[in-house]
Amino acid sequence: MGDGLNIIVCIKQVPETTEVEIDPETGRLRREDVAAVINPFDEYAVEEGLRLRERYGGTVKVVTMGPPMAEAALRDAVAMGCDEAWLATDRAFAGADTLATSYTLGLCIGRMAPYDLIICGLKTTDGDTGQVGPELADHLGIPHICYVNKVLEVSDGRIRVTRMLDDGVETLEAPLPALITVTKEINQPRLATLRGRLKARKTEIHRLTSKDVDGDPERFGLDGSATRVIKVFTPEPPAGGEVVEGSPDELAERILEKLIECKVI
């Protein structure tokens, strides 16, 4: 690790409220005139990066892809304690799905190298896919571990963590560089201090455009997206069920008939 860990944290700016309108033509969120914040899961990623820096030394760089207004989220991360902030912003990046987003972030991180560890939040509140972290690791050709709820140790070029699964907790180890996505159970994010906010105001935001990252234009933004939002709608509420009365035997027989009728059994 040399002089400590070189940590990169990926964040996203998301609407502060879930009451966001959908553009019926494009199927995208209408983000204009809506207050925006750091994606809540990403705050835990930033906090874990800062805690690891406190344990092992090094630097914490934060990166996001988005419009110029996403600079505000980066400054919030710097106010928490991050050392550098990087913004990938270009009209060519607009409309990206998770595949195009992770491709672009991978190119940006290549410009931010060297790095030992990349930390992402588990998912975003506006997309809720949890795909960008693993896809980013694949683009970079490094191992990744999802659902991390505790970093046990980083030493001898390896990281050891525990992660939460539906049926228990696993302890895993991976060589560095590596990428982890973290859950909300991993820590409690700190509040920005006044000194941190003053620093954030003066911090230079390193901007990267499509020309700076030198990638394949056909893999950026909407053109590079493997998926499209075809339709966004509110599903119809479920219809009322059928009330069945009778003795236990009669109820069992009626339910069996219904299951057979619906071809469930």
C-alpha positions, 0 to 999 in steps of 0.5 A: 500500500506504500504511503497508505490507501488510494481510495476512490469513492463513486457517488451520484446526485439524486432528487431529494424527494421521491415525488419526481415527475416522469417525462412521458416522451423520454421516460426519464426523470424530470430533475429540473427545479427539484432539490438534489443531494448525494445518494443516501447509500453513497454517503455510507461509501464516503464515510467508509473511505474516510474511516479507512484513510484514518486507519491506514493513511492515504487519500480519498478521491470522489467522482461522479458523472452528471450535469454541471449541477452535480458539482454540488454533490461533490462539494458535499463529499469534500465537506465531509473530508474527501481530498479530491473531487472529479466530475465527468460531465458532457452532453455525450454522457447524457441518457446513459444506462448502468452499462454506459455509466459504468463504462464512462466511470471506468475511463474516468477512474483510469485518469485518476489512478493509481487506486487500491480500493473503489467504494460504491454505495449499494444502489441509488434511490432513483435507479435502484438497480445495484448494477453500476458497482459490479459493472464498473469492476468488470470494466476495470478488470478487478474483483468486487464484493457486494453487500459489504457491511464491515471492512475487517482488515486491509493488509499485504495487498488484500482486503477482508470484509464481511457481507450480508446475505439473506441467509447469513453473513459471509467473510470474504477476502480479495486482492487489491485493487478491488471494488466493494459496494456497501450497505447502510449497516457499515457505519454512520456517516459524519456531518460536515464541519464548518471548516469542511464546508469552507474547504469545499467552497475553494476546492477545485473540481477536476472536470472530464469530458468525452475528449478527456477520457478518450473512449469509444463514442458509441459506448457513451450515453444513450448510444452506448446504452443496452437498455431503454426506458420504453414506458413508465406507469403506475400499476393498477391496484389489485382487484378485490379477492374472493371471500370463501366461507364454510367449514375447514374441509369446505374451505380447503376443497375450495382453495384446492379447486381455485389452485387447479383452476389457476393452473398453480398446481 
